[in-house]
Amino acid sequence: MQKSSYTNEEIAAVQRKFSAAMLRHRNRQRNIALGFIAIIGGGVLVYFVVPGDYLNPIILLCFAVLAVYIFAVTKMYPPLKCSGCFSQLEESFGNYCPECGSYPLKVIGEYERECKTCNRHLRITRHRHNNDIPRNYKIRVCTFCGVTLSRSGF
């Protein structure tokens, strides 16, 4: 088992930075959901308030606003990164287990790994369909540099 090369002081600093980044990330996710609900709610409200002659263009405008909102959010929404090595945490794997921090992970596929220490089958779903979750694990440890980012996980 290989350990990260960070000192205790560096680990504490990385954890503080990651905690703040994780809070910003969660707030952004909440704001995105609220914006989506507000746009859909506005469209439903317009449906019941506006006379039938003007309904089609206004509903089309609501869908256009929704499409622009989704496009803007996906382009401006920064990915969650490790505060130590600045690697992107949610869409790829390094050599460390994100759950327990053990080294190395067994490669199963491009987006699948297996940890022999905690007996986890780790998977990142690239395409969400059938209400599939994007990953089936919590991020506690950076999978690239091995530093513990959060005890509770994200």
N, C-alpha and C positions, 0 to 999 in steps of 0.2 A: 504494500500500500504506500503510495507516494503522497506526501503532504505538500501543501502550498508553501511558497517561499516567502510568505509575509510574516512580519513580526507582530506581536500582540497589539502594539500601538497602531500599526498600519491596518490590522484587521478591525480594530475598534473604529478607526476613521472611515474605512470602507463601509462598515455596517451602518454608521450614522448617515453617510451620504446615500446609501441604498434605501434606508428607511424613508428619507425625504423623497427620493425618486419614486418609491413604491406608492407613497401617499399621493403624489401628483398623478401617477399613472391611474390609480383607482378613482381619483376625482375626475380625471378626463373621461374615463369610461362611464361614470355616472352622468356627467354633463352631455356626453354623446347620446346616451339613452334618453335623457330628458328632452334634448333637442329633437330627436326622432319622434318622441311621443307628442311634443308640441306641434310639430308640422302635421302629423297625422290627425291630431285633435282639431287643428285649424281647418283641415280639409273636411272633416266630418261636420264641424260647425257651419262651414260655408254651405255644405250640402243642404242643411236644414233651414238656413236663413235666406239664401239667394234664390230669386225666382228661377224657374226652369229654363227660360230663354238664355240666361247668362251662365248656367251651371257648367256646361261642357268646357268653355274656355277657362273658367276659374279652377275647375278640377285639374285640367291640364297644367295650369300654372302651379298648382300645389304639387303635382308630381314633378314638375321641372325644378321647383325649389328643393324638393326632397332629393332629387338626383344630384343637384349641385352641392347640397349639404353633404351627402354621402361621399361624393368625390373629394370635396375639400377636406373632410375629416380624415379620409384614408391617406391623403397626401401630406397633411400637416401633422398627423399623429405620430410622434416619434416612438420607436420601439423601446422597450425596457432593456437597459444595458447594465452590465456589471460595473460597479463603481471602482473596481480595481484595475481590470484589464480592458474595459470598455467594449467587451464583446456583446453581441445581441443574444439575449437569454431565451427568447421564446420560440425561435424558429429553427434552431439547429443544435447539434450536440458537439461537445468536446470529449475529453477522456475521463472526466470526473462525473460521478453519479450526482444529479441535482437533488436527490432526496437525502442520501447519507454521506456523500463526499468521497466514497471509496474510488480507487483507481486500479485498473482501467475498466472501462465498460466493454462488454462483448458486443460487437457490431452484428446486428441481424439484418438490417436493411438501411436505406438512406435516411429514413426518419424513425428508425427503431433501434433501441439498445436494450441490453439486459444487464442488470447488476447482480452479481453473484453474492455480494455481501448482504443486501437487504431483500434479495429475491424479488425484485421489481422488474416488470416488463415495461419499459418506457417507450412511449409512442407520441409523435407529433403528427396531427392530422393536417395535411396541407389544404384540403378542400373540405369545407363543412357541408355535410349533407346528412339527412336523417337525424338532425339534432345532435350530431357528433361533436364532442368537445375537442378543442384544438390540441390539448395535451392531457395526459392521464396521470400527472404527477405534480407535486408542489415544488417550486424552486426555493431551495434552502441554501444551496451551494452553487457557486458559479461552475458550470460544467467545463469551462475552458481553463481557468487558473486555479480552481479548487478552494477558493476562499469562501468561508461561511458568510452568507449575506444576511440571512434571517433565520432565527430559530423556529418561528411559527410557519414560515413558508408563504409563498405567494402563488 
